[in-house]
């Protein structure tokens, strides 16, 4: 299974520390979400994500909110 993130370097470091402390290994691979985005949309990613964030008006930074933002941004760009 692959889990996608928009902050791979930060998240992979955090995840490695978490799993190391737990003494186990993840059963999934962490990848940058931009790897699934067709090249013609790469230039639009940042502005579309900011638009989604503004429209959703989420007040707290939470992983579930981040996932909704990424999903909505991908959906708007590539349907």
C-alpha positions in Angstrom: 0.0 0.0 0.0 1.2 3.5 -0.7 0.3 6.6 1.4 0.7 10.0 -0.3 1.9 13.2 1.4 2.5 16.8 0.3 5.4 17.1 2.7 7.4 14.0 2.1 10.7 15.1 3.7 8.9 16.2 6.9 6.5 13.3 7.1 9.0 10.6 6.3 11.3 11.8 9.0 8.5 12.0 11.5 7.2 8.6 10.5 10.6 6.9 10.8 11.0 8.3 14.3 7.6 7.1 15.3 8.1 3.6 14.0 11.6 3.4 15.4 10.2 4.3 18.9 7.6 1.6 18.5 10.2 -0.9 17.4 8.4 -1.9 14.2 8.3 -1.1 10.5 5.5 0.5 8.5 3.5 -1.9 6.3 3.1 0.9 3.7 5.3 3.1 1.5 5.2 6.9 1.8 5.3 8.9 -1.5 5.0 12.5 -2.5 1.5 13.2 -3.9 3.0 15.1 -6.8 4.2 11.7 -8.2 0.6 10.8 -9.2 0.0 14.2 -10.7 0.3 14.4 -14.5 3.1 16.8 -15.5 0.8 19.3 -17.1 -0.8 20.0 -13.7 2.4 20.5 -11.7 2.4 24.2 -12.2 -1.2 24.5 -11.0 -0.9 22.4 -7.8 0.1 25.2 -5.4 -2.5 27.7 -6.4 -5.3 25.1 -6.6 -4.3 23.8 -3.1 -4.4 27.4 -1.7 -7.9 27.9 -3.3 -9.2 24.7 -1.7 -7.8 25.6 1.7 -9.4 29.1 1.5 -12.8 27.6 0.5 -12.7 24.9 3.2 -11.9 27.4 5.8 -10.5 24.8 8.2 -9.5 26.4 11.5 -7.2 23.6 12.9 -4.3 21.8 11.4 -5.2 18.1 11.6 -4.1 15.1 9.5 -7.8 14.4 8.5 -8.1 18.0 7.3 -4.8 17.7 5.3 -6.1 14.5 3.7 -9.4 16.3 2.7 -7.4 19.2 1.2 -5.1 16.9 -0.8 -8.1 14.8 -2.0 -10.1 17.9 -3.1 -7.1 19.5 -4.8 -6.3 16.3 -6.8 -10.0 15.9 -7.7 -10.2 19.5 -9.0 -7.1 19.2 -11.0 -7.5 15.7 -12.6 -11.1 14.9 -11.7 
